[in-house]
Amino acid sequence: MAKNTKKNLLLELEELAQKAGIKVRYEKTEARGGMCTFQGNPLIIIDRKAADDYKIAVIAENIKKMDLRDIYISPKMREVLDSFE
C-alpha cells in the first residue's frame, strides 16, 4: 500500500474511532499500544514512532470491539475492518 494511501486510511480510521467514541492519542512510549479506559472513556494510545501499518492495525482491531450498529461505515472501510481479527 502506498504511503499516501496508508496516511488516508489512518485518517479515516481515526475519524471512525472518534464516531465510535474512542479517542486516539499518539505518545512517546515504550509500550506497544492498545486500548484502555481513561476517566470512563475508551482511549487508544499508540507510540508516535510506530509504523503506519501498526497504527492502522491497532486502531482497526480495537474499533471492531465496539458497537458500530448506529455508525455509517463505507463498504471500503468495512472491508478494511474485516481484514483484521
Residue pairs with C-beta under 8 A, 6 or more apart in sequence:
1 9
1 53
3 52
6 52
6 53
6 56
7 52
9 56
9 80
10 52
10 55
10 56
10 59
12 77
13 56
13 59
13 60
13 63
13 77
13 80
14 24
14 59
16 63
16 71
16 73
16 77
17 23
17 24
17 44
17 59
17 62
17 63
18 24
19 71
20 42
20 63
20 66
20 67
20 68
20 71
21 41
21 42
21 66
22 35
22 42
22 43
22 44
22 62
22 63
22 66
23 38
23 41
23 42
23 43
23 44
24 43
24 44
24 46
24 59
25 43
25 44
25 45
25 46
26 45
26 46
26 47
26 48
26 55
27 45
27 46
27 47
27 48
28 47
28 48
28 49
29 45
29 47
30 47
31 45
31 47
32 47
33 44
33 45
33 46
33 47
33 50
33 54
33 55
33 58
34 44
34 45
34 58
34 62
35 42
35 43
35 44
35 62
35 65
36 42
36 43
36 45
37 43
42 62
42 66
44 58
44 59
44 62
46 54
46 55
46 58
46 59
50 58
57 84
60 80
60 81
60 83
60 84
61 84
61 85
63 81
64 81
64 84
73 81
